[in-house]
């Protein structure tokens, strides 16, 4: 039976500039679903990116009533652990509901959001065919460059001799990776790809 496990965790404060900060959250996916290019992935996203995703999904699936995001309150305090955890829980519930809908699962933006660190602008460009790389290329390149799980490392080493899918020399046209975003994704024994 197919499953998709999604965890929203590890909120971190990020400095935007000397005056502004924001919180981003780690999104961990583990699945055996045929809908997903990668069976395990880990990215960091901020609240405004969730807002963008919901708007795009709603415009593409107008007849579906999408779940709500946690409300954006003017009194949200990023130094208040209760506020931050309440938002984290709301974001997780939002993704859990989204991932149960087959129509929404067919939206490429959702997969790019969950499995790459592309910006909303880059996701739009990729989905509309304005990039040299496809959605699958973007997901594979991101995973192979930035987010190796132990089992993927082993597969990459085995595949290097025959230039397998994890080969660093594969050209997808994605350009340099953004290694400034750290993501401590640990694959538990139960989280290995089948």
Secondary structure, DSSP 8 states (H G I E B T S, - for coil): ---EEEEEEEEEEEESSSS-EEEEEEEEEEE--TT-S-SEEEEEEEHHHHHHHHHHHHHHSTTS---------TT--TT-HHHHHHHHHHHHHHHHHHTT-HHHHT-HHHHHHHH----HHHHHHHHTT-SSS-HHHHHHHHHHHH---HHHHHHHHHHHTTT-TT-TT---S--S--TTS-------GGGS--
